[in-house]
C-alpha cells in the first residue's frame, strides 16, 4: 500500500506538468475539433486531484492488531497467545 501512495503523488505531479505544458507552452492551432488549452486544464485538474488523494492516503493513520491463539498446551491446559500491534504512521511513528 505504501508504494501506491507515492505512485499517486508522482502521477499527480506528472499529469499537472503535462497539462501546464499543453496549456501555457504549446501554441498549435489544431482547428475547432481539439482545444489543447482545455485538455491542459483538464489534465491539471486531474493531476491536482490525484496528488491530493495521494497526500490523504500518506497522512492517514492506520493501525492493525493481530491476535493469534495456539490452543491448549499438552502440560496442563494453558493457552499460548501472541498479540502484535502495528501502527503505520510515516509522520510520527511513536503515536
Secondary structure, DSSP 4 states (H G I P E B T S, - for coil): -HHHHHHHHHHHHHHHHHHHIIIII------SS--HHHHHHHHHHHHHHHHHHHHHHHHS-EEEEEEEEEEE-TTT-PEEEEEEEEEE-SS-TT-
